[in-house]
Amino acid sequence: MFENKIATKVNLERRRVQVESNLCCLCRVSEELTSHLFFGCKVAWLAWNIGYAWLGVSSINLLSPGSHFEQFKILDATTSVNIVLGNVWIALVSEI
């Protein structure tokens, strides 16, 4: 569902919008799919690593937006802490 709503180059092509290239605007290596752009791209991965370092955590790179968001929750944390972590995730996605 999330994959088809973002105006990536691949989605624009599906909508018959001409694009010069459907390669990722960040790395120019892979097709610009939502999962690649936000979670699979090596440039985006650098941004995630900065966020993880700032939070003092380590993580694996999940390609599903929902799974990626869920790993930003801490099981034993208060609701307000998890809200802050969710907002950090949204801020990182927005910056990418």
C-alpha positions in Angstrom: 0.0 0.0 0.0 2.7 2.5 1.0 4.8 1.4 -2.0 2.3 2.8 -4.6 1.5 6.1 -3.0 4.9 7.8 -3.0 5.8 9.6 -6.3 9.0 7.6 -6.9 10.3 7.5 -10.5 9.0 4.0 -10.9 5.6 5.0 -9.8 5.6 8.0 -12.0 6.5 5.8 -15.0 3.5 3.5 -14.1 1.3 6.6 -14.3 2.8 7.3 -17.7 4.8 10.3 -16.6 8.0 10.5 -18.5 11.1 10.6 -16.4 14.7 10.9 -17.7 15.8 7.9 -15.7 14.1 5.6 -13.2 17.3 5.2 -11.1 17.3 6.3 -7.5 18.0 10.1 -7.1 20.3 9.4 -4.2 22.6 6.5 -5.3 21.8 6.3 -9.1 22.3 2.5 -8.9 18.9 0.9 -8.4 15.4 1.6 -9.5 13.7 4.3 -7.4 11.1 2.2 -5.6 9.7 3.4 -2.3 11.4 0.5 -0.3 14.7 1.2 -2.0 14.6 5.0 -1.7 13.8 5.0 2.1 15.3 1.8 3.3 17.5 0.0 0.8 19.6 2.9 -0.7 23.1 3.1 0.5 22.8 6.9 0.9 19.6 6.5 2.9 21.3 3.9 5.0 23.9 6.4 6.0 21.1 8.8 7.2 19.6 5.9 9.2 22.9 5.1 10.7 23.3 8.7 11.9 19.9 8.5 13.5 20.8 5.2 15.2 24.1 6.6 16.4 22.3 9.7 17.8 19.8 7.4 19.6 22.7 5.1 20.8 21.1 2.0 19.2 22.0 -0.5 16.5 19.6 -1.9 14.0 19.1 -4.1 11.0 17.9 -2.7 7.8 14.3 -3.8 7.1 12.8 -2.9 3.8 9.2 -2.9 4.9 8.1 0.5 6.1 5.9 -0.9 8.8 8.5 -3.3 10.2 11.1 -0.6 10.0 8.9 1.8 12.0 8.1 -1.0 14.6 11.8 -1.5 15.4 11.9 2.1 16.6 9.7 1.1 19.6 11.2 -0.1 22.9 9.1 -2.8 24.5 9.7 -1.7 28.1 9.6 2.0 27.4 6.8 4.4 28.3 4.3 5.5 25.7 5.8 9.0 25.6 9.3 7.6 24.9 7.9 5.5 22.0 6.1 8.5 20.7 9.4 10.4 20.6 11.1 7.5 18.8 8.2 7.4 16.3 8.7 11.1 15.7 12.4 10.6 15.1 11.6 7.9 12.5 9.1 10.2 10.8 11.7 13.0 10.8 14.3 10.7 9.2 11.9 9.6 6.5 11.0 13.2 5.8 14.7 14.2 5.5 15.4 11.4 3.1 
